[in-house]
């Protein structure tokens, strides 16, 4: 009887990355140094909007150790602006549901020359023999400004008379995308009820443990450059560096190493990163730059920052038939290469969420302001869509005096209706939304909490319970859906190399930054090859040792990259079967795989071990058949036919002190459906981290600008990243509806925690304070904001 190999998919295998991280052996950017390297320190704008009259570097050049100071004049004829690989359609282009920008997009320059448009925009860079000398030199660079009017809030930026940031634009709207489906006007005319709300998704910072950084070393003899960069997208970075610096890609090597968190912020190519590489090429010496923490708050893309004004039509039972309105997205001072898809490719299309509404008419508008550019932040447009719709569901319930849980049940897309086509054009693959809801309610003891709420507490604290269901896009971006996002099709590739000893190295284009890729990809490969997990090595992050891939973002690594691994491994298995048949002198259909090798069916003694097969496949003892290549290596590519759609329900219980506004999250349960779970331990860790970030947006974190564009939250003294003390115990559970989009059935779990948690927390707090007459609050729900609302309600009662 054939012995089956051990199965790894579905097992809670401990992450193989953790020992080196926990013992301080991780290879992060700042751990790497090269002989004779220079250090870079950027001079950044202190003005939100101003003409640059001059940059005086004389005093800075006199600082001991300062070698060179680069200004825009030094780059003028040697570089190109950063291109838009993902962008709105060009003027004159016609794509369904989209409109072109009103003018050519403003170039994303490496160093600002004539005008600065946000505090933190790079103006010059000081290169010195030490970090201290570079910083001292930067302090002495004097910039002369002629201030211009600034605008920071997205609604102010589209108001009549607002200062226009960019030449060629008649206002600050950079793109408009409309999502229409069904007969929205007729649905509103027929509905007995309408409800309209203005909702804010405030700006947050994608705070990471390891800030951005680059180390570049240009070889003047070979005319090649080695670049170490903390990035989510090594191959994409090489593409961008090559284009901007006019270098052939085969002259560029990019290595990400270990990456200490990213959350979307290390996806785009930044101007300062290219300047570091340019400086190394110019001076012929290695140049290193690591972002300071304050610099991170000013120069790295922010997330969220949307204002939505949405209206829903519904009947007496709370069944929602239509939605209409507008969502404004604050893009900051420039449109970064990956920021368009955040609101137009995610927020707009996902507004129907898990509900059957048949009609929609919503416009999303990208708007320039004098703030740090925005980009993807964990969830990237999906948390925003979920927040709007889940808040509206609770508001509909309150309007009709219904339980918000029951309103959700009445609106869900039923499991038997899958696959489901939304009015925004998405095709949901699978999901059982009611099952996830029931499990969440059971885990949180929903009816018991409602009983306690009605009874009240002895000390007057207000109990609230909130739920939020979500659907999110994963597997970004199939070529079939690329036009909707202004993106190329983002396939992934994997290469499997079988060594003569039988050990296997799998290299792929995705790049981990904390997700446990070295573990989960090895589990996929071990199952596919029938080999021990410990015999599989996973290689990524270096453009010289891994095949081209588009990187890690958009909950795509397992669904797209993992499928490429599976397909490449399946090719190896087929080659191994053919080679075993050849060596054992049998027909292919007579060969079967056993634990550790291959044999002829019914002939236990006619067997070849995997190690011997791997050796003999390379070290030939007789000629191969025509067309066969030595070895067992294989390559595969995967371009999915559709997105994947993870879903779930998060439930939260809070207690609010009406005398102080303090909120305690007393229970939190996340029930998520990511299809096939490759590693439950890794999945749970991803959910925990995402929930912590979603809860932080609901209660603590917020980027604030003064009216003149000066940032008020540029350090950890005034930006409230929660610690373990502010993070409650998070319990998780799962349901599984594997996707038919890929053979693994995996959908993605990396962003789900940050999508369902924010509206669950806000719904719980609003459920609590509604008892004392508070009907609306915008995030973050700080004690001061909650207390002020309660006091105002008391005074008007």
C-alpha angles and dihedrals in degrees: 000000000000114000111227118228117246114272119231107175107098095024122121094235113177114248111264090207095063101077093061092044094047092048095048096252098120116129103228126167098260091050089068124082133167131206116269093009124164125217124229128213120180126224105219133193117269090194128075094212126005146127112254108233097178148334115222114199101165097102091045093052089057092061110109110253097023108127105175142350118211122207130176090274090064091056100036101104098023106062142043126223115266107273127231107243088169111035147135116279117282119259107283094022117131118212125157112267095003138102126199124247112273089241139007109294113262112257116258099231123199094227124017114246118171102011135022118208107184140026104261099033108142116250104166141350129227117213117200144158093254137025090244094053091048091051092046091050093049090053089059098050107108120209121192116210139189102205121229129195113280132208123193110166116079096226091049090051093060095042119111112273096020115149110262113230103201134045115245094033119104089204138358097274108116099178141357125204123185126204112198131165135153124003101306096172092053091047092054092045091053097043118100091210138042129183127187128189137176109219131185128212098191126213119272136178120242090229111200132187091231115045121215120285145163135203114189128184119187119198107213092195099051093028089228131129131212113205127191110192136165098238145141092218117045097169092044088050091053090050091052095045090050094050098045095043095036092237124144110248092236086065092057129074118187122192123183097186113184112343119209099214131311113179091191096308093101094051102087128064110249126210093235091055092056091047090059091055091045090052092053091050092048096048100032092230133105113267125199130194128175120182118244118228095251089046088054091059091050106036108028116083118268126219141233112001101154134141118203128192104192135168129196131198118215143163133238091277093054095254107152115219104174147008131203138168143081138288122202119206120201104221094178124226096325138020105249118211095258103033100086094068093053095075102016098041098036117016098045099043094045099052093104088060113173094338136105099231106151102203137046137170111177130150122204118201128195113215134194118227136166093263138099109291115262128226141158118327121180104307093016104213096342096088088051094053092045092049094053096047096041092050089050091051090055091046091052089051091050091048092054097035092243132139107262089224091059092048089056092051091052092053104040122118101245119239091240090060093064128153089052128192114212124210087249091061102257120136110215109213103205143328145144103217097173092052091055090048093050092050092049092049091049093048092050095042090236099185092047091052090050090052091051090047092054091047093050128212128279093239096048096251114154118237119211133180124195136180131192128189120199145186119199137188116242136168092056124225124007113187088238089064098037097103091060090058100037086242140124117248107276108214124167134221138204134192123203117202118192112203121214090255091057095252114133134220118197116195124187143170100243116093127215125224102173104322098109097249094156088061105039096042089050089053091053092048095045091054094046094048097037090233133131113276091235091060092064122086121193118211125189143134100060119093091208096055103032131058122249116288137158097237142238119315139094095050089285108124100089096031097047107014093038091052090051088054091050093048093049091048091050088055089052090051091052091048090048091051091051092046093047090051090050094049095042091044094235138121116271093241089057093060121094131182119240132182102290101004151353133284142176111266113260092009108091093176093055095078140132124199121233091244093051091046091052091049097047091045088064103029099054122208094181135018119282122238115267113283095019120122124211119260132023100266120136141181129208139180130202128199106173120223093227144001119273118238118214116190143174148138128261121199128196138186121200139178118212123199104218092200095057106016090235115154124209118192101214099177137012129180126182118196111186136180112205096156113238111018109218096188120008092198093054092043092052091050091052091051093048092053094046093049090051090055094045091049089049091057091049096050115013125010125081136149109221130193128194116235090262092056098259111144113239097189108053101131141039088260090074106017108078110220103175121241127213088274092062093044114086127217105282119209122197138199133166146211122197131221104161115216121243088212094087134021094244092057090224121146107177135265106192097100104026095093092059093047104054099032103066098057091040091058094043092047090052093050092046089049088056100046094041085075089070097042104271109138105172139024132165122221142295093058096208120175090250093053094045094046092049091051092049092049091049091050091049092051093050096042 
